[in-house]
């Protein structure tokens, strides 16, 4: 297997981006999403979300799977997402 279905860079409306609409998801929903093993892109629902993979790293099941299969994900845009889950939750809490 040489490819896995995923987005490589957080999309413009990714909820894990620092420039996303403040309070958009609310504390409960963003906490649930961040705690999930993986998360599909809200725009391309057949692909894994780059933002979720970047903010969760090895805590994301898709990242771990790619690592085990030795399939590079070539993720970019880490500078666009929150530095921590706590910062992301705080941003979405209003």
DSSP file (Angstrom, degrees, kcal/mol; ACC not computed):
  #  RESIDUE AA STRUCTURE BP1 BP2  ACC     N-H-->O    O-->H-N    N-H-->O    O-->H-N    TCO  KAPPA ALPHA  PHI   PSI    X-CA   Y-CA   Z-CA
    1    1 A X              0   0    0      0, 0.0     3,-0.1     0, 0.0     0, 0.0   0.000 360.0 360.0 360.0 124.9    0.0    0.0    0.0
    2    2 A X        +     0   0    0      1,-0.2     2,-0.3    69,-0.1    70,-0.1   0.602 360.0  39.7-108.1 -14.1    1.6    3.3   -1.1
    3    3 A X        -     0   0    0     68,-0.1     2,-0.3     2,-0.0    -1,-0.2  -0.975  55.7-162.2-137.6 149.9   -1.2    5.8   -0.2
    4    4 A X        -     0   0    0     -2,-0.3     2,-1.0    68,-0.2    43,-0.0  -0.971  38.6-101.7-126.7 146.4   -3.7    6.3    2.5
    5    5 A X  S    S+     0   0    0     -2,-0.3    43,-2.1    42,-0.1     2,-0.3  -0.526  70.3 123.7 -74.5 100.1   -6.8    8.6    2.2
    6    6 A X  B     -a   48   0A   0     -2,-1.0     2,-0.3    41,-0.3    43,-0.2  -0.991  62.1-110.9-153.1 158.4   -5.9   11.8    4.0
    7    7 A X        -     0   0    0     41,-2.7     3,-0.1    -2,-0.3     4,-0.0  -0.719  22.8-153.8 -85.9 141.4   -5.6   15.6    3.6
    8    8 A X  S    S+     0   0    0     -2,-0.3    68,-2.9     1,-0.2     2,-0.3   0.699  75.8  29.3 -92.8 -20.6   -2.0   16.7    3.7
    9    9 A X  B    S-c   76   0B   0     66,-0.2    41,-0.2    68,-0.1    -1,-0.2  -1.000  94.1 -95.9-140.8 138.8   -2.5   20.3    4.9
   10   10 A X        -     0   0    0     66,-0.6    39,-0.0    -2,-0.3    -2,-0.0  -0.302  47.3-122.8 -55.3 129.6   -5.3   21.8    7.1
   11   11 A X    >   -     0   0    0      1,-0.1     3,-1.8     2,-0.1     6,-0.1  -0.152  28.8 -95.0 -69.4 169.9   -8.0   23.3    4.9
   12   12 A X  T 3  S+     0   0    0      1,-0.3    -1,-0.1     3,-0.0    -2,-0.1   0.795 125.8  39.6 -56.6 -32.9   -9.0   26.9    5.2
   13   13 A X  T 3  S+     0   0    0      7,-0.1    -1,-0.3     3,-0.0     2,-0.1   0.162  79.7 143.1-105.9  17.0  -11.9   26.0    7.5
   14   14 A X    X   -     0   0    0     -3,-1.8     3,-1.7     1,-0.2     6,-0.1  -0.372  50.3-139.6 -61.1 129.3  -10.2   23.4    9.6
   15   15 A X  T 3  S+     0   0    0      1,-0.3    -1,-0.2    -2,-0.1    10,-0.1   0.613  99.6  61.2 -68.0  -9.8  -11.4   23.7   13.2
   16   16 A X  T 3  S+     0   0    0     65,-0.1    66,-1.9     3,-0.0    -1,-0.3   0.416  81.0 105.8 -96.5   0.9   -7.8   23.1   14.5
   17   17 A X  B X  S-D   81   0C   0     -3,-1.7     3,-1.4    64,-0.2    64,-0.3  -0.557  74.4-131.0 -80.1 145.7   -6.4   26.1   12.7
   18   18 A X  T 3  S+     0   0    0     62,-3.1    -1,-0.1     1,-0.3    63,-0.1   0.745 106.7  54.1 -66.4 -23.7   -5.5   29.1   14.9
   19   19 A X  T 3  S+     0   0    0     61,-0.4    -1,-0.3     2,-0.1     3,-0.1   0.246  81.2 120.9 -98.3  13.9   -7.4   31.4   12.5
   20   20 A X  S <  S-     0   0    0     -3,-1.4     2,-0.1     1,-0.2    -7,-0.1  -0.331  82.2 -74.0 -71.7 161.0  -10.7   29.5   12.7
   21   21 A X    >   -     0   0    0      1,-0.1     3,-1.7     2,-0.1     4,-0.3  -0.354  56.2-115.1 -58.3 122.9  -13.8   31.3   13.9
   22   22 A X  T 3  S+     0   0    0      1,-0.3    70,-0.2    -2,-0.1    -1,-0.1  -0.379  96.0   9.6 -64.8 133.9  -13.5   31.7   17.7
   23   23 A X  T 3  S+     0   0    0     68,-1.6    -1,-0.3    -2,-0.1    71,-0.2   0.489  87.4 134.5  78.6   3.8  -16.2   29.8   19.6
   24   24 A X  S <  S+     0   0    0     -3,-1.7    -2,-0.1     1,-0.2    68,-0.1   0.902  77.7  23.6 -53.7 -52.6  -17.3   27.9   16.5
   25   25 A X  S  > S-     0   0    0     -4,-0.3     4,-0.5   -10,-0.1    -1,-0.2   0.748 102.0-132.3 -90.5 -24.5  -17.5   24.4   17.9
   26   26 A X  H  >  -     0   0    0     66,-0.8     4,-2.1     3,-0.1     5,-0.3   0.083  30.8 -79.8  81.2 157.5  -17.9   25.1   21.6
   27   27 A X  H  > S+     0   0    0      1,-0.2     4,-2.0     2,-0.2     5,-0.2   0.898 125.1  50.2 -62.2 -45.4  -16.0   23.5   24.4
   28   28 A X  H  > S+     0   0    0      1,-0.2     4,-2.0     2,-0.2    -1,-0.2   0.937 113.8  43.0 -62.4 -48.5  -17.9   20.2   24.6
   29   29 A X  H  X S+     0   0    0     -4,-0.5     4,-2.5     1,-0.2     5,-0.2   0.918 114.6  47.8 -68.5 -44.0  -17.7   19.4   20.9
   30   30 A X  H  X S+     0   0    0     -4,-2.1     4,-2.5     1,-0.2    -1,-0.2   0.874 111.2  52.7 -66.4 -34.0  -14.1   20.4   20.3
   31   31 A X  H  X S+     0   0    0     -4,-2.0     4,-1.5    -5,-0.3    -1,-0.2   0.905 110.0  48.6 -65.0 -41.2  -13.1   18.3   23.4
   32   32 A X  H  X S+     0   0    0     -4,-2.0     4,-0.8    -5,-0.2    -2,-0.2   0.928 113.0  47.0 -62.3 -46.1  -14.9   15.3   22.0
   33   33 A X  H >< S+     0   0    0     -4,-2.5     3,-0.9     1,-0.2    -2,-0.2   0.917 111.0  50.7 -64.6 -44.0  -13.3   15.7   18.6
   34   34 A X  H 3< S+     0   0    0     -4,-2.5    -1,-0.2     1,-0.2    -2,-0.2   0.816 109.7  51.8 -64.5 -29.5   -9.8   16.1   20.1
   35   35 A X  H 3< S+     0   0    0     -4,-1.5    -1,-0.2    -5,-0.2    -2,-0.2   0.616  88.1 106.0 -82.0 -12.8  -10.3   13.0   22.2
   36   36 A X  S << S-     0   0    0     -3,-0.9     3,-0.1    -4,-0.8    25,-0.1  -0.333  78.0-126.0 -68.1 149.4  -11.3   10.9   19.2
   37   37 A X  S    S-     0   0    0      1,-0.1    24,-2.9    23,-0.1    25,-0.5   0.831  89.9  -8.5 -63.1 -33.4   -8.8    8.3   17.8
   38   38 A X        -     0   0    0     22,-0.2     2,-0.3    23,-0.2    -1,-0.1  -0.949  64.1-150.6-155.8 170.8   -9.2    9.8   14.4
   39   39 A X        -     0   0    0     -2,-0.3    10,-2.9    10,-0.2     2,-0.2  -0.963  13.1-135.0-153.7 129.0  -11.3   12.4   12.6
   40   40 A X  B     -B   48   0A   0     -2,-0.3     8,-0.3     8,-0.3     5,-0.1  -0.568  39.5 -92.8 -84.6 151.4  -12.4   12.7    9.0
   41   41 A X        -     0   0    0      6,-2.8     6,-0.2     3,-0.6    -1,-0.1  -0.349  27.3-136.3 -59.2 136.8  -12.2   16.1    7.2
   42   42 A X  S    S+     0   0    0      1,-0.2     3,-0.2     2,-0.1    -1,-0.1   0.638 103.8  39.9 -73.6 -12.6  -15.5   17.9    7.4
   43   43 A X  S    S+     0   0    0      1,-0.2     2,-0.7     4,-0.1    -1,-0.2   0.802 124.0  34.3 -99.8 -42.0  -15.2   18.8    3.7
   44   44 A X  S >  S-     0   0    0      3,-0.1     3,-2.2     1,-0.1    -3,-0.6  -0.767  72.6-175.4-115.8  83.6  -13.9   15.6    2.2
   45   45 A X  T 3  S+     0   0    0     -2,-0.7    -1,-0.1     1,-0.3    -5,-0.1   0.428  77.0  62.5 -69.1   1.9  -15.5   13.1    4.4
   46   46 A X  T 3  S+     0   0    0      2,-0.1     2,-0.3    -6,-0.0    -1,-0.3   0.259  99.3  66.9-104.2  10.9  -13.7   10.2    2.8
   47   47 A X  S <  S-     0   0    0     -3,-2.2    -6,-2.8    -6,-0.2   -41,-0.3  -0.959  86.6-106.5-133.1 149.3  -10.3   11.5    3.9
   48   48 A X  B     -aB   6  40A   0    -43,-2.1   -41,-2.7    -2,-0.3     2,-0.4  -0.463  41.0-107.0 -73.9 144.9   -8.6   11.9    7.3
   49   49 A X     >  -     0   0    0    -10,-2.9     4,-1.7   -43,-0.2   -10,-0.2  -0.571  17.8-154.1 -76.6 125.5   -8.3   15.5    8.7
   50   50 A X  H  > S+     0   0    0     -2,-0.4     4,-2.7   -41,-0.2     5,-0.2   0.893  94.5  55.4 -65.3 -41.0   -4.7   16.9    8.5
   51   51 A X  H  > S+     0   0    0      1,-0.2     4,-2.6     2,-0.2     5,-0.2   0.911 107.6  48.0 -60.4 -43.9   -5.4   19.3   11.4
   52   52 A X  H  > S+     0   0    0      1,-0.2     4,-1.9     2,-0.2     5,-0.2   0.898 113.1  48.5 -64.5 -40.2   -6.5   16.5   13.7
   53   53 A X  H  X S+     0   0    0     -4,-1.7     4,-2.0     1,-0.2    -2,-0.2   0.899 113.4  47.4 -66.5 -39.5   -3.4   14.4   12.8
   54   54 A X  H  < S+     0   0    0     -4,-2.7    -2,-0.2     2,-0.2    -1,-0.2   0.913 115.3  42.9 -69.3 -42.8   -1.1   17.4   13.3
   55   55 A X  H  < S+     0   0    0     -4,-2.6    -1,-0.2    -5,-0.2    -2,-0.2   0.814 123.8  36.9 -75.8 -28.4   -2.5   18.4   16.7
   56   56 A X  H >< S+     0   0    0     -4,-1.9     3,-2.4    -5,-0.2    -2,-0.2   0.677  81.8 176.7 -97.0 -20.1   -2.8   14.8   18.0
   57   57 A X  G >< S+     0   0    0     -4,-2.0     3,-2.0     1,-0.3     6,-0.3  -0.263  73.8   1.6  54.1-130.0    0.4   13.4   16.5
   58   58 A X  G 3  S+     0   0    0      1,-0.3    -1,-0.3     5,-0.1     6,-0.1   0.572 123.5  73.4 -68.8  -8.8    0.9    9.8   17.6
   59   59 A X  G <  S+     0   0    0     -3,-2.4     2,-0.5    -6,-0.1    -1,-0.3   0.535  80.1  88.9 -79.1  -5.3   -2.4    9.9   19.6
   60   60 A X  S <> S-     0   0    0     -3,-2.0     4,-2.0    -7,-0.2     3,-0.3  -0.836  74.5-146.9 -94.1 124.3   -4.1    9.8   16.2
   61   61 A X  H  > S+     0   0    0    -24,-2.9     4,-2.5    -2,-0.5   -23,-0.2   0.832  98.1  55.8 -60.6 -34.8   -4.8    6.2   15.1
   62   62 A X  H  > S+     0   0    0    -25,-0.5     4,-2.5     2,-0.2    -1,-0.2   0.891 106.9  49.8 -66.4 -39.8   -4.4    7.1   11.4
   63   63 A X  H  > S+     0   0    0     -3,-0.3     4,-2.2    -6,-0.3    -2,-0.2   0.914 111.9  48.4 -63.4 -43.7   -0.9    8.5   12.1
   64   64 A X  H  X S+     0   0    0     -4,-2.0     4,-2.5    -7,-0.2    -2,-0.2   0.904 111.0  50.7 -64.3 -40.8    0.0    5.3   14.0
   65   65 A X  H  X S+     0   0    0     -4,-2.5     4,-2.5     2,-0.2     5,-0.2   0.940 110.3  48.8 -61.8 -48.0   -1.3    3.1   11.2
   66   66 A X  H  X>S+     0   0    0     -4,-2.5     5,-2.8     1,-0.2     4,-0.6   0.898 111.3  51.1 -59.0 -40.6    0.7    5.0    8.6
   67   67 A X  H ><5S+     0   0    0     -4,-2.2     3,-0.7     3,-0.2    -1,-0.2   0.927 110.6  47.6 -62.8 -45.8    3.8    4.7   10.7
   68   68 A X  H 3<5S+     0   0    0     -4,-2.5    -2,-0.2     1,-0.2    -1,-0.2   0.874 115.8  44.5 -63.6 -37.2    3.3    0.9   11.1
   69   69 A X  H 3<5S-     0   0    0     -4,-2.5    -1,-0.2    -5,-0.2    -2,-0.2   0.510 109.8-125.7 -83.6  -4.6    2.7    0.5    7.4
   70   70 A X  T <<5 +     0   0    0     -3,-0.7     2,-0.6    -4,-0.6    -3,-0.2   0.884  58.5 148.9  58.2  41.5    5.7    2.8    6.7
   71   71 A X      < -     0   0    0     -5,-2.8    -1,-0.2    -6,-0.2     2,-0.2  -0.927  45.6-131.7-105.2 115.3    3.5    5.1    4.5
   72   72 A X        -     0   0    0     -2,-0.6   -68,-0.2     1,-0.1    -5,-0.0  -0.449  14.2-164.5 -68.7 135.2    4.6    8.7    4.6
   73   73 A X        -     0   0    0     -2,-0.2    -1,-0.1   -70,-0.1   -67,-0.0   0.694  15.9-152.7 -91.3 -21.3    1.8   11.1    5.3
   74   74 A X        -     0   0    0      1,-0.2     2,-0.2   -65,-0.0    -2,-0.1   0.885  23.1-173.8  50.2  45.9    3.8   14.2    4.2
   75   75 A X        +     0   0    0    -25,-0.0     2,-0.3   -66,-0.0   -66,-0.2  -0.460   6.3 179.5 -71.7 140.6    1.7   16.5    6.4
   76   76 A X  B     +c    9   0B   0    -68,-2.9   -66,-0.6    -2,-0.2   -22,-0.1  -0.875  48.2  61.3-132.1 167.7    2.4   20.2    6.2
   77   77 A X    >>  +     0   0    0     -2,-0.3     3,-2.0   -68,-0.2     4,-0.8   0.679  47.3 144.6  92.0  18.7    0.9   23.3    7.9
   78   78 A X  G >4 S+     0   0    0      1,-0.3     3,-0.6     2,-0.2    -2,-0.0   0.818  71.5  62.2 -60.2 -27.8    1.8   22.5   11.5
   79   79 A X  G 34 S+     0   0    0      1,-0.2    -1,-0.3   -62,-0.0   -61,-0.1   0.670  98.3  58.2 -70.0 -15.0    2.4   26.3   12.0
   80   80 A X  G <4 S+     0   0    0     -3,-2.0   -62,-3.1     2,-0.1   -61,-0.4   0.743  95.9  72.8 -85.1 -25.4   -1.3   26.8   11.2
   81   81 A X  B << S-D   17   0C   0     -4,-0.8   -64,-0.2    -3,-0.6   -65,-0.1  -0.495  96.1 -83.7 -93.5 161.2   -2.7   24.6   13.9
   82   82 A X        -     0   0    0    -66,-1.9    -1,-0.1    -2,-0.2    -2,-0.1  -0.237  31.5-128.2 -59.6 148.3   -2.9   25.3   17.6
   83   83 A X  S    S+     0   0    0      1,-0.1     2,-0.3    -4,-0.1    -1,-0.1   0.730  88.5  14.1 -70.6 -23.2    0.3   24.4   19.6
   84   84 A X  S  > S-     0   0    0      1,-0.1     4,-1.6   -28,-0.0     5,-0.1  -0.971  72.2-116.3-149.1 161.4   -1.8   22.4   22.1
   85   85 A X  H  > S+     0   0    0     -2,-0.3     4,-2.7     1,-0.2     5,-0.2   0.891 116.0  57.4 -64.4 -39.2   -5.2   20.8   22.6
   86   86 A X  H  > S+     0   0    0      1,-0.2     4,-2.6     2,-0.2    -1,-0.2   0.898 105.5  49.4 -59.3 -42.0   -5.7   23.1   25.5
   87   87 A X  H  > S+     0   0    0      2,-0.2     4,-2.0     1,-0.2    -1,-0.2   0.877 111.2  50.2 -65.5 -37.4   -5.2   26.2   23.3
   88   88 A X  H  X S+     0   0    0     -4,-1.6     4,-1.8     2,-0.2    -2,-0.2   0.921 111.5  47.3 -66.2 -44.9   -7.6   24.8   20.8
   89   89 A X  H  X S+     0   0    0     -4,-2.7     4,-0.7     1,-0.2    -2,-0.2   0.925 111.0  51.7 -62.8 -45.0  -10.3   24.1   23.4
   90   90 A X  H >< S+     0   0    0     -4,-2.6     3,-0.8     1,-0.2    -1,-0.2   0.901 108.5  51.8 -59.6 -41.2   -9.8   27.6   24.9
   91   91 A X  H 3< S+     0   0    0     -4,-2.0   -68,-1.6     1,-0.2    -1,-0.2   0.875 111.8  45.8 -62.5 -38.9  -10.3   29.1   21.4
   92   92 A X  H 3< S+     0   0    0     -4,-1.8   -66,-0.8   -70,-0.2     2,-0.7   0.470  94.8  89.7 -87.5  -0.8  -13.5   27.3   20.8
   93   93 A X    <<        0   0    0     -3,-0.8   -69,-0.1    -4,-0.7   -70,-0.1  -0.857 360.0 360.0 -96.7 118.6  -14.9   28.1   24.3
   94   94 A X              0   0    0     -2,-0.7    -1,-0.1   -71,-0.2    -4,-0.0   0.385 360.0 360.0-138.4 360.0  -16.9   31.3   24.2
